[in-house]
Amino acid sequence: MTRLIATLLILLLAACGTSPAERFCVDATGCEDGQSCSNNTCVEPSDDASGDAVETDTTVDPDTDTVPDTAVEPDTRDEPDTLDADTTPTCAPPEIGIIPRDGSNTLLDGINLTSGESFTAIARNADGSAATLLEPSAWFLDGFSPLAFDAALENPLGFAPEIGAWRLTLDWATSESCRGRSEPMTIVVYPPPPPTTLRVTLRWAPEPSGTTTDLDLHMTRVVGSAATWSDANDCYYRNTAPDWGTVGAADNPLFSGDDRGTPGVEIVTLPNAADDAYLVGINLYRDIGPPGAEASVTVEVPGGSYTNTRALSGTGEVWYPVAIRRDASNNYEVVELNTVSAGFTGITLP
């Protein structure tokens, strides 16, 4: 019976025009060896039911547990990245300049000095600390190049050049790949100013026999607008070398010595005047004999001198011949006063 049904199906397919190559099937048992059953039609392994190429089978092979045609690319996320030009660490040059004398933080690109003074230059980091400089770093000063350099000792650099105009540069290196040359810094060294010497000389002349005159020279610095005669400011026989403020003795006066007879001479010398004004006073300390002791005062300032004479008649009398004052051009001038008082009083300068 089964054979009869199969024969009838074959005859039916032939009547419908189905070719033997397109055999009807229910499963692979109805197809020839090597064929498979797809959509009730026996097909060759390389063709699907429509005759088109069969897409690659991506079914996971149970033996290898891999997908042959869709292999996963290897994961390289943990591998180190290669640095390119944009990610190369940048070279940060240090800040280079001359340290200001007033202690401010902004570095200078030039400075003026007086002979004997030194400058200090530094290469510093962003936090203000001195940069660690490596060889072949070197400071170059015109006429002194290169200056001796040691990274531990020469940053900051301190140096006192001679009189003249100089240019300072630094060839710096903070690493093998970070190095350069600073912009030039200018350093001008001037000769020292000539001493501003003031000198006051008091003289009094011989007198008739039996006459003894003792005059005393005083010179005081003026603090404020009025002169006072305290020992702190008054240079005279009891205070022969007062300290007038500046460290050292450059601006301090010197009294020559107390002369108590006739003829007499007393001198006050100020080798380097620094105050704005000074006042000269002549005291008739003692006068034995006929009154009328004659005092002569000479005041020497840079560029000129002044002399005046006056007769003093009473013991204790004080003559103010002149004041010495610094003008707008920073030069000292003699201001004539020529006033007399019964004793030391405050004098307001004109």
Contacts in CASP RR format, 6 or more apart in sequence:
PFRMAT RR
TARGET T0000
AUTHOR 0000-0000-0000
METHOD contacts of the structure
MODEL  1
MTRLIATLLILLLAACGTSPAERFCVDATGCEDGQSCSNNTCVEPSDDAS
GDAVETDTTVDPDTDTVPDTAVEPDTRDEPDTLDADTTPTCAPPEIGIIP
RDGSNTLLDGINLTSGESFTAIARNADGSAATLLEPSAWFLDGFSPLAFD
AALENPLGFAPEIGAWRLTLDWATSESCRGRSEPMTIVVYPPPPPTTLRV
TLRWAPEPSGTTTDLDLHMTRVVGSAATWSDANDCYYRNTAPDWGTVGAA
DNPLFSGDDRGTPGVEIVTLPNAADDAYLVGINLYRDIGPPGAEASVTVE
VPGGSYTNTRALSGTGEVWYPVAIRRDASNNYEVVELNTVSAGFTGITLP
9 24 0 8 1.000
13 24 0 8 1.000
18 24 0 8 1.000
21 42 0 8 1.000
22 41 0 8 1.000
22 42 0 8 1.000
23 30 0 8 1.000
23 31 0 8 1.000
23 32 0 8 1.000
23 35 0 8 1.000
23 41 0 8 1.000
23 42 0 8 1.000
24 40 0 8 1.000
24 41 0 8 1.000
24 42 0 8 1.000
25 31 0 8 1.000
25 37 0 8 1.000
25 40 0 8 1.000
25 41 0 8 1.000
25 42 0 8 1.000
26 37 0 8 1.000
26 40 0 8 1.000
27 37 0 8 1.000
28 35 0 8 1.000
28 36 0 8 1.000
28 37 0 8 1.000
30 37 0 8 1.000
30 42 0 8 1.000
31 37 0 8 1.000
31 42 0 8 1.000
32 42 0 8 1.000
34 44 0 8 1.000
34 45 0 8 1.000
35 42 0 8 1.000
35 43 0 8 1.000
35 44 0 8 1.000
35 45 0 8 1.000
36 42 0 8 1.000
36 43 0 8 1.000
36 45 0 8 1.000
37 43 0 8 1.000
38 48 0 8 1.000
38 49 0 8 1.000
39 49 0 8 1.000
41 49 0 8 1.000
43 49 0 8 1.000
43 51 0 8 1.000
46 53 0 8 1.000
46 54 0 8 1.000
47 53 0 8 1.000
47 54 0 8 1.000
48 54 0 8 1.000
56 68 0 8 1.000
56 69 0 8 1.000
58 67 0 8 1.000
58 68 0 8 1.000
58 69 0 8 1.000
58 70 0 8 1.000
60 66 0 8 1.000
60 67 0 8 1.000
61 68 0 8 1.000
91 175 0 8 1.000
91 177 0 8 1.000
91 178 0 8 1.000
91 179 0 8 1.000
92 126 0 8 1.000
92 178 0 8 1.000
93 172 0 8 1.000
93 174 0 8 1.000
93 178 0 8 1.000
93 180 0 8 1.000
94 123 0 8 1.000
94 124 0 8 1.000
94 125 0 8 1.000
94 131 0 8 1.000
94 172 0 8 1.000
94 174 0 8 1.000
95 107 0 8 1.000
95 123 0 8 1.000
95 124 0 8 1.000
95 125 0 8 1.000
95 126 0 8 1.000
95 128 0 8 1.000
96 107 0 8 1.000
96 121 0 8 1.000
96 122 0 8 1.000
96 123 0 8 1.000
96 124 0 8 1.000
96 170 0 8 1.000
96 172 0 8 1.000
96 182 0 8 1.000
96 183 0 8 1.000
96 185 0 8 1.000
97 107 0 8 1.000
97 108 0 8 1.000
97 109 0 8 1.000
97 121 0 8 1.000
97 122 0 8 1.000
97 123 0 8 1.000
97 182 0 8 1.000
97 185 0 8 1.000
98 107 0 8 1.000
98 108 0 8 1.000
98 109 0 8 1.000
98 110 0 8 1.000
98 111 0 8 1.000
98 119 0 8 1.000
98 120 0 8 1.000
98 121 0 8 1.000
98 122 0 8 1.000
98 168 0 8 1.000
98 185 0 8 1.000
98 187 0 8 1.000
99 107 0 8 1.000
99 108 0 8 1.000
99 119 0 8 1.000
99 120 0 8 1.000
99 121 0 8 1.000
99 122 0 8 1.000
99 156 0 8 1.000
100 106 0 8 1.000
100 107 0 8 1.000
100 108 0 8 1.000
101 111 0 8 1.000
107 122 0 8 1.000
107 124 0 8 1.000
108 185 0 8 1.000
109 183 0 8 1.000
109 185 0 8 1.000
109 186 0 8 1.000
110 185 0 8 1.000
110 186 0 8 1.000
110 187 0 8 1.000
111 119 0 8 1.000
111 185 0 8 1.000
111 186 0 8 1.000
111 187 0 8 1.000
111 188 0 8 1.000
112 188 0 8 1.000
112 189 0 8 1.000
112 190 0 8 1.000
113 119 0 8 1.000
113 160 0 8 1.000
113 161 0 8 1.000
113 187 0 8 1.000
113 188 0 8 1.000
113 189 0 8 1.000
113 190 0 8 1.000
114 189 0 8 1.000
114 190 0 8 1.000
114 191 0 8 1.000
114 192 0 8 1.000
114 193 0 8 1.000
115 162 0 8 1.000
115 163 0 8 1.000
115 189 0 8 1.000
115 190 0 8 1.000
115 191 0 8 1.000
115 192 0 8 1.000
116 160 0 8 1.000
116 189 0 8 1.000
116 192 0 8 1.000
117 160 0 8 1.000
117 189 0 8 1.000
118 158 0 8 1.000
118 159 0 8 1.000
118 160 0 8 1.000
119 158 0 8 1.000
119 159 0 8 1.000
119 160 0 8 1.000
119 187 0 8 1.000
120 156 0 8 1.000
120 157 0 8 1.000
120 158 0 8 1.000
121 139 0 8 1.000
121 156 0 8 1.000
121 157 0 8 1.000
121 158 0 8 1.000
121 159 0 8 1.000
121 168 0 8 1.000
121 170 0 8 1.000
121 185 0 8 1.000
122 130 0 8 1.000
122 155 0 8 1.000
122 156 0 8 1.000
122 157 0 8 1.000
123 130 0 8 1.000
123 131 0 8 1.000
123 133 0 8 1.000
123 155 0 8 1.000
123 170 0 8 1.000
123 172 0 8 1.000
123 182 0 8 1.000
124 130 0 8 1.000
124 131 0 8 1.000
125 131 0 8 1.000
130 155 0 8 1.000
130 156 0 8 1.000
131 155 0 8 1.000
131 172 0 8 1.000
131 174 0 8 1.000
132 151 0 8 1.000
132 155 0 8 1.000
132 174 0 8 1.000
133 149 0 8 1.000
133 151 0 8 1.000
133 155 0 8 1.000
133 172 0 8 1.000
133 173 0 8 1.000
133 174 0 8 1.000
134 151 0 8 1.000
134 173 0 8 1.000
134 174 0 8 1.000
134 175 0 8 1.000
135 151 0 8 1.000
135 173 0 8 1.000
136 171 0 8 1.000
136 173 0 8 1.000
137 149 0 8 1.000
137 151 0 8 1.000
137 170 0 8 1.000
137 171 0 8 1.000
137 172 0 8 1.000
137 173 0 8 1.000
138 145 0 8 1.000
138 146 0 8 1.000
138 147 0 8 1.000
138 149 0 8 1.000
138 170 0 8 1.000
138 171 0 8 1.000
139 145 0 8 1.000
139 146 0 8 1.000
139 147 0 8 1.000
139 149 0 8 1.000
139 154 0 8 1.000
139 157 0 8 1.000
139 159 0 8 1.000
139 168 0 8 1.000
139 169 0 8 1.000
139 170 0 8 1.000
140 146 0 8 1.000
140 147 0 8 1.000
140 168 0 8 1.000
140 169 0 8 1.000
140 170 0 8 1.000
140 171 0 8 1.000
141 147 0 8 1.000
141 159 0 8 1.000
141 161 0 8 1.000
141 166 0 8 1.000
141 167 0 8 1.000
141 168 0 8 1.000
141 187 0 8 1.000
142 166 0 8 1.000
142 167 0 8 1.000
143 166 0 8 1.000
144 159 0 8 1.000
144 161 0 8 1.000
144 166 0 8 1.000
147 154 0 8 1.000
147 157 0 8 1.000
147 159 0 8 1.000
148 154 0 8 1.000
161 187 0 8 1.000
161 189 0 8 1.000
162 189 0 8 1.000
163 189 0 8 1.000
163 190 0 8 1.000
163 191 0 8 1.000
164 188 0 8 1.000
164 189 0 8 1.000
164 190 0 8 1.000
165 186 0 8 1.000
165 187 0 8 1.000
165 188 0 8 1.000
165 189 0 8 1.000
166 186 0 8 1.000
166 187 0 8 1.000
166 188 0 8 1.000
166 189 0 8 1.000
167 184 0 8 1.000
167 185 0 8 1.000
167 186 0 8 1.000
167 187 0 8 1.000
168 184 0 8 1.000
168 185 0 8 1.000
168 186 0 8 1.000
168 187 0 8 1.000
169 181 0 8 1.000
169 182 0 8 1.000
169 183 0 8 1.000
169 184 0 8 1.000
169 185 0 8 1.000
170 181 0 8 1.000
170 182 0 8 1.000
171 179 0 8 1.000
171 180 0 8 1.000
171 181 0 8 1.000
172 179 0 8 1.000
172 180 0 8 1.000
172 181 0 8 1.000
172 182 0 8 1.000
173 179 0 8 1.000
173 180 0 8 1.000
194 302 0 8 1.000
195 271 0 8 1.000
195 272 0 8 1.000
196 272 0 8 1.000
196 273 0 8 1.000
196 274 0 8 1.000
196 302 0 8 1.000
196 332 0 8 1.000
197 269 0 8 1.000
197 270 0 8 1.000
197 271 0 8 1.000
197 272 0 8 1.000
197 273 0 8 1.000
197 300 0 8 1.000
197 302 0 8 1.000
198 269 0 8 1.000
198 270 0 8 1.000
198 273 0 8 1.000
198 278 0 8 1.000
198 299 0 8 1.000
198 300 0 8 1.000
198 301 0 8 1.000
198 324 0 8 1.000
198 332 0 8 1.000
199 267 0 8 1.000
199 268 0 8 1.000
199 269 0 8 1.000
199 270 0 8 1.000
199 299 0 8 1.000
199 300 0 8 1.000
200 217 0 8 1.000
200 219 0 8 1.000
200 267 0 8 1.000
200 268 0 8 1.000
200 280 0 8 1.000
200 297 0 8 1.000
200 298 0 8 1.000
200 299 0 8 1.000
200 300 0 8 1.000
201 265 0 8 1.000
201 266 0 8 1.000
201 267 0 8 1.000
201 297 0 8 1.000
201 298 0 8 1.000
201 300 0 8 1.000
202 215 0 8 1.000
202 217 0 8 1.000
202 265 0 8 1.000
202 266 0 8 1.000
202 267 0 8 1.000
202 282 0 8 1.000
202 295 0 8 1.000
202 296 0 8 1.000
202 297 0 8 1.000
203 263 0 8 1.000
203 264 0 8 1.000
203 265 0 8 1.000
203 295 0 8 1.000
203 296 0 8 1.000
203 298 0 8 1.000
204 213 0 8 1.000
204 215 0 8 1.000
204 262 0 8 1.000
204 263 0 8 1.000
204 264 0 8 1.000
204 293 0 8 1.000
204 294 0 8 1.000
204 295 0 8 1.000
204 296 0 8 1.000
205 262 0 8 1.000
205 263 0 8 1.000
205 294 0 8 1.000
205 296 0 8 1.000
206 262 0 8 1.000
206 263 0 8 1.000
207 213 0 8 1.000
207 262 0 8 1.000
207 290 0 8 1.000
207 293 0 8 1.000
208 290 0 8 1.000
210 288 0 8 1.000
210 289 0 8 1.000
211 262 0 8 1.000
211 288 0 8 1.000
211 289 0 8 1.000
211 290 0 8 1.000
212 261 0 8 1.000
212 262 0 8 1.000
212 286 0 8 1.000
212 287 0 8 1.000
212 288 0 8 1.000
212 289 0 8 1.000
213 261 0 8 1.000
213 262 0 8 1.000
213 284 0 8 1.000
213 286 0 8 1.000
213 287 0 8 1.000
213 288 0 8 1.000
213 293 0 8 1.000
214 260 0 8 1.000
214 261 0 8 1.000
214 285 0 8 1.000
214 286 0 8 1.000
214 287 0 8 1.000
215 264 0 8 1.000
215 266 0 8 1.000
215 282 0 8 1.000
215 283 0 8 1.000
215 284 0 8 1.000
215 285 0 8 1.000
215 293 0 8 1.000
215 295 0 8 1.000
215 312 0 8 1.000
216 236 0 8 1.000
216 237 0 8 1.000
216 258 0 8 1.000
216 266 0 8 1.000
216 282 0 8 1.000
216 283 0 8 1.000
216 285 0 8 1.000
217 236 0 8 1.000
217 255 0 8 1.000
217 266 0 8 1.000
217 267 0 8 1.000
217 268 0 8 1.000
217 280 0 8 1.000
217 281 0 8 1.000
217 282 0 8 1.000
218 229 0 8 1.000
218 234 0 8 1.000
218 235 0 8 1.000
218 236 0 8 1.000
218 280 0 8 1.000
218 281 0 8 1.000
218 282 0 8 1.000
218 283 0 8 1.000
218 344 0 8 1.000
219 234 0 8 1.000
219 235 0 8 1.000
219 236 0 8 1.000
219 253 0 8 1.000
219 268 0 8 1.000
219 270 0 8 1.000
219 278 0 8 1.000
219 279 0 8 1.000
219 280 0 8 1.000
219 281 0 8 1.000
220 227 0 8 1.000
220 228 0 8 1.000
220 229 0 8 1.000
220 233 0 8 1.000
220 234 0 8 1.000
220 235 0 8 1.000
220 278 0 8 1.000
220 279 0 8 1.000
220 281 0 8 1.000
221 233 0 8 1.000
221 244 0 8 1.000
221 275 0 8 1.000
221 277 0 8 1.000
221 278 0 8 1.000
222 275 0 8 1.000
222 276 0 8 1.000
222 277 0 8 1.000
222 278 0 8 1.000
222 279 0 8 1.000
222 323 0 8 1.000
222 349 0 8 1.000
223 233 0 8 1.000
223 275 0 8 1.000
225 348 0 8 1.000
225 349 0 8 1.000
226 346 0 8 1.000
226 347 0 8 1.000
226 348 0 8 1.000
226 349 0 8 1.000
227 233 0 8 1.000
227 277 0 8 1.000
227 279 0 8 1.000
227 323 0 8 1.000
227 346 0 8 1.000
227 347 0 8 1.000
227 349 0 8 1.000
228 234 0 8 1.000
228 346 0 8 1.000
229 344 0 8 1.000
229 346 0 8 1.000
231 238 0 8 1.000
231 239 0 8 1.000
231 242 0 8 1.000
232 242 0 8 1.000
233 242 0 8 1.000
233 244 0 8 1.000
234 242 0 8 1.000
235 241 0 8 1.000
235 242 0 8 1.000
235 253 0 8 1.000
235 254 0 8 1.000
235 255 0 8 1.000
235 268 0 8 1.000
236 255 0 8 1.000
236 268 0 8 1.000
237 255 0 8 1.000
237 257 0 8 1.000
237 258 0 8 1.000
237 266 0 8 1.000
239 255 0 8 1.000
240 254 0 8 1.000
240 255 0 8 1.000
240 257 0 8 1.000
241 249 0 8 1.000
241 252 0 8 1.000
241 253 0 8 1.000
241 254 0 8 1.000
241 255 0 8 1.000
242 252 0 8 1.000
242 253 0 8 1.000
243 252 0 8 1.000
244 251 0 8 1.000
244 252 0 8 1.000
244 253 0 8 1.000
244 274 0 8 1.000
244 275 0 8 1.000
245 251 0 8 1.000
245 252 0 8 1.000
246 252 0 8 1.000
246 274 0 8 1.000
250 271 0 8 1.000
250 272 0 8 1.000
250 274 0 8 1.000
251 270 0 8 1.000
251 272 0 8 1.000
251 273 0 8 1.000
251 274 0 8 1.000
251 275 0 8 1.000
252 270 0 8 1.000
253 268 0 8 1.000
253 269 0 8 1.000
253 270 0 8 1.000
254 268 0 8 1.000
254 269 0 8 1.000
254 270 0 8 1.000
254 271 0 8 1.000
255 266 0 8 1.000
255 267 0 8 1.000
255 268 0 8 1.000
256 265 0 8 1.000
256 266 0 8 1.000
256 267 0 8 1.000
256 268 0 8 1.000
256 269 0 8 1.000
257 266 0 8 1.000
257 267 0 8 1.000
258 266 0 8 1.000
259 265 0 8 1.000
259 266 0 8 1.000
270 278 0 8 1.000
273 324 0 8 1.000
273 326 0 8 1.000
273 332 0 8 1.000
275 326 0 8 1.000
276 325 0 8 1.000
276 326 0 8 1.000
277 323 0 8 1.000
277 324 0 8 1.000
277 325 0 8 1.000
277 326 0 8 1.000
277 349 0 8 1.000
278 323 0 8 1.000
278 324 0 8 1.000
278 325 0 8 1.000
279 320 0 8 1.000
279 323 0 8 1.000
279 324 0 8 1.000
279 347 0 8 1.000
279 349 0 8 1.000
280 297 0 8 1.000
280 299 0 8 1.000
280 320 0 8 1.000
280 321 0 8 1.000
280 322 0 8 1.000
280 323 0 8 1.000
280 324 0 8 1.000
281 318 0 8 1.000
281 319 0 8 1.000
281 320 0 8 1.000
281 321 0 8 1.000
282 295 0 8 1.000
282 297 0 8 1.000
282 310 0 8 1.000
282 312 0 8 1.000
282 318 0 8 1.000
282 319 0 8 1.000
282 320 0 8 1.000
282 321 0 8 1.000
283 316 0 8 1.000
283 317 0 8 1.000
283 318 0 8 1.000
283 343 0 8 1.000
283 344 0 8 1.000
284 293 0 8 1.000
284 295 0 8 1.000
284 312 0 8 1.000
284 313 0 8 1.000
284 314 0 8 1.000
284 315 0 8 1.000
284 316 0 8 1.000
284 317 0 8 1.000
284 318 0 8 1.000
284 319 0 8 1.000
285 315 0 8 1.000
285 316 0 8 1.000
286 315 0 8 1.000
287 293 0 8 1.000
287 312 0 8 1.000
287 313 0 8 1.000
287 314 0 8 1.000
287 315 0 8 1.000
291 313 0 8 1.000
291 314 0 8 1.000
292 311 0 8 1.000
292 312 0 8 1.000
292 313 0 8 1.000
292 314 0 8 1.000
293 311 0 8 1.000
293 312 0 8 1.000
293 313 0 8 1.000
294 309 0 8 1.000
294 310 0 8 1.000
294 311 0 8 1.000
294 312 0 8 1.000
295 309 0 8 1.000
295 310 0 8 1.000
295 311 0 8 1.000
295 312 0 8 1.000
295 319 0 8 1.000
296 307 0 8 1.000
296 308 0 8 1.000
296 309 0 8 1.000
297 307 0 8 1.000
297 308 0 8 1.000
297 309 0 8 1.000
297 321 0 8 1.000
297 322 0 8 1.000
298 305 0 8 1.000
298 306 0 8 1.000
298 307 0 8 1.000
299 305 0 8 1.000
299 306 0 8 1.000
299 307 0 8 1.000
299 321 0 8 1.000
299 322 0 8 1.000
299 324 0 8 1.000
299 334 0 8 1.000
301 324 0 8 1.000
301 331 0 8 1.000
301 332 0 8 1.000
301 333 0 8 1.000
301 334 0 8 1.000
302 331 0 8 1.000
302 332 0 8 1.000
306 322 0 8 1.000
306 334 0 8 1.000
306 336 0 8 1.000
308 321 0 8 1.000
308 322 0 8 1.000
308 336 0 8 1.000
308 338 0 8 1.000
310 319 0 8 1.000
310 321 0 8 1.000
310 338 0 8 1.000
310 340 0 8 1.000
312 319 0 8 1.000
312 340 0 8 1.000
316 342 0 8 1.000
316 343 0 8 1.000
317 340 0 8 1.000
317 341 0 8 1.000
317 342 0 8 1.000
317 343 0 8 1.000
318 340 0 8 1.000
318 341 0 8 1.000
318 342 0 8 1.000
318 343 0 8 1.000
318 344 0 8 1.000
318 345 0 8 1.000
319 338 0 8 1.000
319 339 0 8 1.000
319 340 0 8 1.000
320 337 0 8 1.000
320 338 0 8 1.000
320 339 0 8 1.000
320 340 0 8 1.000
320 341 0 8 1.000
320 347 0 8 1.000
321 336 0 8 1.000
321 337 0 8 1.000
321 338 0 8 1.000
322 334 0 8 1.000
322 335 0 8 1.000
322 336 0 8 1.000
322 337 0 8 1.000
322 338 0 8 1.000
323 334 0 8 1.000
323 335 0 8 1.000
323 337 0 8 1.000
323 347 0 8 1.000
323 349 0 8 1.000
324 332 0 8 1.000
324 333 0 8 1.000
324 334 0 8 1.000
324 335 0 8 1.000
325 332 0 8 1.000
325 333 0 8 1.000
325 335 0 8 1.000
325 349 0 8 1.000
326 332 0 8 1.000
326 333 0 8 1.000
327 333 0 8 1.000
335 349 0 8 1.000
335 350 0 8 1.000
337 347 0 8 1.000
337 350 0 8 1.000
339 347 0 8 1.000
END
